[in-house]
């Protein structure tokens, strides 16, 4: 395949008080036409800086100090040479029809960005402008590159750009139509009706779709996707990856996919480049990288991933080096299990690996290394699931936590709808001494709120939480303070949960001072201060930190080290029960392995009981004895870990497990379940089973014989009718335009300005609606009812349409709420009435 983008000798540095940070240090990478290249590595390896350098988006104090970014496109080279005749010789190679983007002026780069190259950023909420509608933001890209071009940067043009927004208009019908079309292509329903919505009115998955729409609006040749699914749940991630793959096939574009998730890389990429400390250490076809890793860093990175056949993880020891004073030779040598003397001498060459017809290079002096002994000397306990019986240590019954949206009493009186966010709505489970219960589910399902309500970090609305026979929900302040010594929490983000003004020792010592610990026995002549200092040193060593780190502040520690401090703080009061709220979600896979091993070792040493909250199911599978699956404030299923992963009952659990990316490019993913839509609002959750609005196995009425796919379409249509979420006006306008055009072209017998009869529009509108809402023909058993409801919708008889559809298609899943039974493997689903 021909080259599209070639990076050669790229060096990007940032000037700091401590010296120059070599974020990208002599990088070579090529992206061919129509292929997807994955760029992977730990945080700080230089992945995102590489993308920003290619796009010309590196800000002060950073700069591209050397190298070329060559874009191969004859049309672009010709156009830029004509638009910038005085500077063209500096960045356009006319003989090879190549543009060097690293040397192109900003004016030229503005026409390239969004046109030939586009970028999807990591966090859609911070990437979208909250003050502009989604329609305006997508239209902006179209206006700049396809409809009129960019105006000069003057104050008068800035005023003119602002005034139309203030007047509520300013976008031509042509641009609006193109905007709605691209929003429809990325899977946003009713795009015409959502053009005037703001980013906060979209879910996380829909916001990411908007970013993709902006990036693809002008049909770029190259899409740079910088961690596009990192902030998304696994089910939404599956939707977005599926969408990017489909759009790539449709438009024939190339993709540079940046991520730290090796499972995502295995499923989406053709080639993979592995980065470490600003360099590419290995590059090759995706199958070669995963099944024949030839650089020690790639191999150890893959070994850090939790999998069902690993009882204990093997993390990469040490940390990524600082990029100011890189060690001579190989940057990975200080952490490499197979390091040789020549690894720290001079420039390390790239060696070819694999078959002769495969381009698989590795920056390592070793032709091969012995992996048979790797991890054999790892001490500690293995993460094997156990079955626990007897009396539970923690028993949760009917736990609820509702957050009121009303600011005061007047708000409650004037409210015309539900005011409470039902974050947790009737949760029941037991936890046994020494057990790890994993609590999983999508963002917003109530996992973290459940953990906080258990410990009364937020006051529960209702329910009981029995800990060793005491109801934590009824304890007074003094009793709760005393119980805090037995129950503790490890928080998700170690940086924000640690006081930046306190050292490691001060942080760990704080709970000891609060609870007047440790208790000193008779004959102990140590002072309280000395006893605490010794206890702090014990804890520092217990969590794998060095004693010389006791006086460091949080910003002086790595992410994994900060999380170890948080764990040591939780252990300081010698608790029996710990709620671990996403303790590894903010960490790289290698550091994640260290923390998981540490938690397992500490559980064995101190006989701890964990409630382990996470959204990463591979992590939960590795560490948990049992797993509880949450959806929209309720438990959907509970089972022993191996049984749940081998035989999930609830359709939501099945979809959740199916969405896990497999870190194996040869794995079969054809049977993957892609959930449509988003999690409903916890303010007004669906009646009956809360998963029914997305369920791929919703139960039809007994007298209705239709395929599940057809019934799912009907149920989605019903929901949109009940929410009045069908843009009839936009469809009528397009239908009227067609009728007007036909009348005007009818031999001059009708004028395009003549009003079109309502009946002449209504029937085509019904047909157009049907075509938009249903993929194909409907069976006779439902055809008449659907057509009648569509006519009612066109006439805006929403309630009558909803009643008609409910009468014919109502499911047991919406009438009755399924209960979680008291059986070995319960699932709250009508498909399993006895569980």
Secondary structure as the mmCIF struct_conf table of DSSP 4:
data_model
#
loop_
_struct_conf.conf_type_id
_struct_conf.id
_struct_conf.beg_label_comp_id
_struct_conf.beg_label_asym_id
_struct_conf.beg_label_seq_id
_struct_conf.end_label_comp_id
_struct_conf.end_label_asym_id
_struct_conf.end_label_seq_id
STRN STRN1 UNK A 3 UNK A 16
TURN_TY1_P TURN_TY1_P1 UNK A 17 UNK A 18
STRN STRN2 UNK A 19 UNK A 32
TURN_TY1_P TURN_TY1_P2 UNK A 33 UNK A 34
STRN STRN3 UNK A 36 UNK A 40
TURN_TY1_P TURN_TY1_P3 UNK A 43 UNK A 44
BEND BEND1 UNK A 45 UNK A 46
HELX_RH_AL_P HELX_RH_AL_P1 UNK A 47 UNK A 55
TURN_TY1_P TURN_TY1_P4 UNK A 56 UNK A 56
HELX_LH_PP_P HELX_LH_PP_P1 UNK A 58 UNK A 59
TURN_TY1_P TURN_TY1_P5 UNK A 60 UNK A 61
STRN STRN4 UNK A 62 UNK A 72
HELX_RH_AL_P HELX_RH_AL_P2 UNK A 74 UNK A 83
TURN_TY1_P TURN_TY1_P6 UNK A 84 UNK A 87
HELX_RH_AL_P HELX_RH_AL_P3 UNK A 88 UNK A 91
STRN STRN5 UNK A 92 UNK A 93
TURN_TY1_P TURN_TY1_P7 UNK A 94 UNK A 97
STRN STRN6 UNK A 98 UNK A 100
TURN_TY1_P TURN_TY1_P8 UNK A 101 UNK A 103
BEND BEND2 UNK A 104 UNK A 104
HELX_RH_AL_P HELX_RH_AL_P4 UNK A 106 UNK A 112
STRN STRN7 UNK A 113 UNK A 113
TURN_TY1_P TURN_TY1_P9 UNK A 114 UNK A 116
STRN STRN8 UNK A 117 UNK A 120
BEND BEND3 UNK A 122 UNK A 122
HELX_RH_AL_P HELX_RH_AL_P5 UNK A 124 UNK A 127
BEND BEND4 UNK A 128 UNK A 128
TURN_TY1_P TURN_TY1_P10 UNK A 130 UNK A 131
BEND BEND5 UNK A 132 UNK A 132
STRN STRN9 UNK A 133 UNK A 133
HELX_RH_AL_P HELX_RH_AL_P6 UNK A 134 UNK A 145
TURN_TY1_P TURN_TY1_P11 UNK A 146 UNK A 146
BEND BEND6 UNK A 147 UNK A 148
HELX_LH_PP_P HELX_LH_PP_P2 UNK A 150 UNK A 152
HELX_RH_AL_P HELX_RH_AL_P7 UNK A 155 UNK A 167
TURN_TY1_P TURN_TY1_P12 UNK A 168 UNK A 168
HELX_RH_AL_P HELX_RH_AL_P8 UNK A 173 UNK A 185
TURN_TY1_P TURN_TY1_P13 UNK A 186 UNK A 187
TURN_TY1_P TURN_TY1_P14 UNK A 189 UNK A 190
HELX_RH_AL_P HELX_RH_AL_P9 UNK A 191 UNK A 194
TURN_TY1_P TURN_TY1_P15 UNK A 195 UNK A 196
STRN STRN10 UNK A 198 UNK A 198
HELX_RH_3T_P HELX_RH_3T_P1 UNK A 199 UNK A 201
BEND BEND7 UNK A 202 UNK A 202
HELX_RH_AL_P HELX_RH_AL_P10 UNK A 204 UNK A 216
TURN_TY1_P TURN_TY1_P16 UNK A 217 UNK A 218
BEND BEND8 UNK A 221 UNK A 221
STRN STRN11 UNK A 222 UNK A 226
BEND BEND9 UNK A 227 UNK A 227
TURN_TY1_P TURN_TY1_P17 UNK A 228 UNK A 231
BEND BEND10 UNK A 232 UNK A 232
HELX_RH_AL_P HELX_RH_AL_P11 UNK A 234 UNK A 251
TURN_TY1_P TURN_TY1_P18 UNK A 252 UNK A 252
STRN STRN12 UNK A 254 UNK A 258
BEND BEND11 UNK A 260 UNK A 260
HELX_RH_AL_P HELX_RH_AL_P12 UNK A 262 UNK A 268
BEND BEND12 UNK A 270 UNK A 270
STRN STRN13 UNK A 271 UNK A 276
TURN_TY1_P TURN_TY1_P19 UNK A 277 UNK A 278
STRN STRN14 UNK A 279 UNK A 285
HELX_RH_AL_P HELX_RH_AL_P13 UNK A 286 UNK A 291
BEND BEND13 UNK A 292 UNK A 292
BEND BEND14 UNK A 295 UNK A 295
HELX_RH_AL_P HELX_RH_AL_P14 UNK A 296 UNK A 303
TURN_TY1_P TURN_TY1_P20 UNK A 304 UNK A 304
BEND BEND15 UNK A 305 UNK A 305
TURN_TY1_P TURN_TY1_P21 UNK A 308 UNK A 309
BEND BEND16 UNK A 311 UNK A 312
HELX_LH_PP_P HELX_LH_PP_P3 UNK A 315 UNK A 317
BEND BEND17 UNK A 318 UNK A 318
HELX_LH_PP_P HELX_LH_PP_P4 UNK A 320 UNK A 322
BEND BEND18 UNK A 323 UNK A 325
HELX_LH_PP_P HELX_LH_PP_P5 UNK A 326 UNK A 327
BEND BEND19 UNK A 328 UNK A 329
TURN_TY1_P TURN_TY1_P22 UNK A 331 UNK A 332
HELX_RH_3T_P HELX_RH_3T_P2 UNK A 333 UNK A 335
TURN_TY1_P TURN_TY1_P23 UNK A 337 UNK A 338
HELX_RH_3T_P HELX_RH_3T_P3 UNK A 341 UNK A 344
BEND BEND20 UNK A 345 UNK A 346
HELX_LH_PP_P HELX_LH_PP_P6 UNK A 347 UNK A 349
STRN STRN15 UNK A 350 UNK A 352
BEND BEND21 UNK A 354 UNK A 354
TURN_TY1_P TURN_TY1_P24 UNK A 356 UNK A 357
BEND BEND22 UNK A 358 UNK A 358
STRN STRN16 UNK A 361 UNK A 363
BEND BEND23 UNK A 365 UNK A 365
BEND BEND24 UNK A 367 UNK A 367
TURN_TY1_P TURN_TY1_P25 UNK A 372 UNK A 377
BEND BEND25 UNK A 380 UNK A 380
BEND BEND26 UNK A 390 UNK A 391
BEND BEND27 UNK A 393 UNK A 393
STRN STRN17 UNK A 394 UNK A 404
BEND BEND28 UNK A 407 UNK A 408
HELX_RH_AL_P HELX_RH_AL_P15 UNK A 409 UNK A 414
BEND BEND29 UNK A 416 UNK A 417
STRN STRN18 UNK A 420 UNK A 431
TURN_TY1_P TURN_TY1_P26 UNK A 433 UNK A 434
STRN STRN19 UNK A 436 UNK A 440
TURN_TY1_P TURN_TY1_P27 UNK A 443 UNK A 444
BEND BEND30 UNK A 445 UNK A 446
HELX_RH_AL_P HELX_RH_AL_P16 UNK A 447 UNK A 454
TURN_TY1_P TURN_TY1_P28 UNK A 455 UNK A 456
BEND BEND31 UNK A 457 UNK A 458
BEND BEND32 UNK A 461 UNK A 461
STRN STRN20 UNK A 462 UNK A 467
TURN_TY1_P TURN_TY1_P29 UNK A 468 UNK A 469
STRN STRN21 UNK A 470 UNK A 471
HELX_RH_3T_P HELX_RH_3T_P4 UNK A 472 UNK A 474
HELX_RH_AL_P HELX_RH_AL_P17 UNK A 477 UNK A 483
TURN_TY1_P TURN_TY1_P30 UNK A 484 UNK A 486
STRN STRN22 UNK A 487 UNK A 490
BEND BEND33 UNK A 492 UNK A 492
HELX_RH_AL_P HELX_RH_AL_P18 UNK A 494 UNK A 497
BEND BEND34 UNK A 498 UNK A 498
TURN_TY1_P TURN_TY1_P31 UNK A 500 UNK A 501
BEND BEND35 UNK A 502 UNK A 502
STRN STRN23 UNK A 503 UNK A 503
HELX_RH_AL_P HELX_RH_AL_P19 UNK A 504 UNK A 514
TURN_TY1_P TURN_TY1_P32 UNK A 515 UNK A 516
BEND BEND36 UNK A 518 UNK A 518
HELX_LH_PP_P HELX_LH_PP_P7 UNK A 519 UNK A 521
TURN_TY1_P TURN_TY1_P33 UNK A 522 UNK A 523
HELX_RH_AL_P HELX_RH_AL_P20 UNK A 528 UNK A 542
TURN_TY1_P TURN_TY1_P34 UNK A 543 UNK A 544
HELX_RH_3T_P HELX_RH_3T_P5 UNK A 547 UNK A 549
TURN_TY1_P TURN_TY1_P35 UNK A 550 UNK A 551
STRN STRN24 UNK A 553 UNK A 553
HELX_RH_3T_P HELX_RH_3T_P6 UNK A 554 UNK A 556
BEND BEND37 UNK A 557 UNK A 557
HELX_RH_AL_P HELX_RH_AL_P21 UNK A 559 UNK A 571
TURN_TY1_P TURN_TY1_P36 UNK A 572 UNK A 573
BEND BEND38 UNK A 576 UNK A 576
STRN STRN25 UNK A 577 UNK A 581
BEND BEND39 UNK A 582 UNK A 582
TURN_TY1_P TURN_TY1_P37 UNK A 583 UNK A 586
BEND BEND40 UNK A 587 UNK A 587
HELX_RH_AL_P HELX_RH_AL_P22 UNK A 589 UNK A 606
TURN_TY1_P TURN_TY1_P38 UNK A 607 UNK A 607
STRN STRN26 UNK A 609 UNK A 613
BEND BEND41 UNK A 615 UNK A 615
HELX_RH_AL_P HELX_RH_AL_P23 UNK A 617 UNK A 623
BEND BEND42 UNK A 625 UNK A 625
STRN STRN27 UNK A 626 UNK A 631
TURN_TY1_P TURN_TY1_P39 UNK A 632 UNK A 633
STRN STRN28 UNK A 634 UNK A 640
HELX_RH_AL_P HELX_RH_AL_P24 UNK A 641 UNK A 646
BEND BEND43 UNK A 647 UNK A 647
BEND BEND44 UNK A 650 UNK A 650
HELX_RH_AL_P HELX_RH_AL_P25 UNK A 651 UNK A 658
TURN_TY1_P TURN_TY1_P40 UNK A 659 UNK A 659
BEND BEND45 UNK A 660 UNK A 660
HELX_LH_PP_P HELX_LH_PP_P8 UNK A 661 UNK A 662
BEND BEND46 UNK A 663 UNK A 663
TURN_TY1_P TURN_TY1_P41 UNK A 665 UNK A 666
BEND BEND47 UNK A 667 UNK A 667
TURN_TY1_P TURN_TY1_P42 UNK A 670 UNK A 671
BEND BEND48 UNK A 677 UNK A 677
HELX_LH_PP_P HELX_LH_PP_P9 UNK A 679 UNK A 681
TURN_TY1_P TURN_TY1_P43 UNK A 682 UNK A 683
BEND BEND49 UNK A 684 UNK A 684
HELX_LH_PP_P HELX_LH_PP_P10 UNK A 685 UNK A 686
BEND BEND50 UNK A 687 UNK A 689
TURN_TY1_P TURN_TY1_P44 UNK A 690 UNK A 694
TURN_TY1_P TURN_TY1_P45 UNK A 696 UNK A 697
HELX_LH_PP_P HELX_LH_PP_P11 UNK A 698 UNK A 701
TURN_TY1_P TURN_TY1_P46 UNK A 702 UNK A 703
HELX_RH_AL_P HELX_RH_AL_P26 UNK A 708 UNK A 722
TURN_TY1_P TURN_TY1_P47 UNK A 723 UNK A 724
HELX_RH_AL_P HELX_RH_AL_P27 UNK A 728 UNK A 744
TURN_TY1_P TURN_TY1_P48 UNK A 745 UNK A 745
BEND BEND51 UNK A 746 UNK A 746
TURN_TY1_P TURN_TY1_P49 UNK A 747 UNK A 748
BEND BEND52 UNK A 749 UNK A 750
TURN_TY1_P TURN_TY1_P50 UNK A 752 UNK A 753
BEND BEND53 UNK A 754 UNK A 754
HELX_LH_PP_P HELX_LH_PP_P12 UNK A 755 UNK A 757
HELX_RH_AL_P HELX_RH_AL_P28 UNK A 758 UNK A 773
BEND BEND54 UNK A 775 UNK A 776
HELX_LH_PP_P HELX_LH_PP_P13 UNK A 777 UNK A 779
HELX_RH_AL_P HELX_RH_AL_P29 UNK A 780 UNK A 794
TURN_TY1_P TURN_TY1_P51 UNK A 795 UNK A 796
HELX_RH_AL_P HELX_RH_AL_P30 UNK A 798 UNK A 809
HELX_RH_AL_P HELX_RH_AL_P31 UNK A 812 UNK A 815
BEND BEND55 UNK A 816 UNK A 816
BEND BEND56 UNK A 822 UNK A 823
TURN_TY1_P TURN_TY1_P52 UNK A 824 UNK A 825
STRN STRN29 UNK A 827 UNK A 827
HELX_RH_3T_P HELX_RH_3T_P7 UNK A 830 UNK A 832
TURN_TY1_P TURN_TY1_P53 UNK A 833 UNK A 834
#
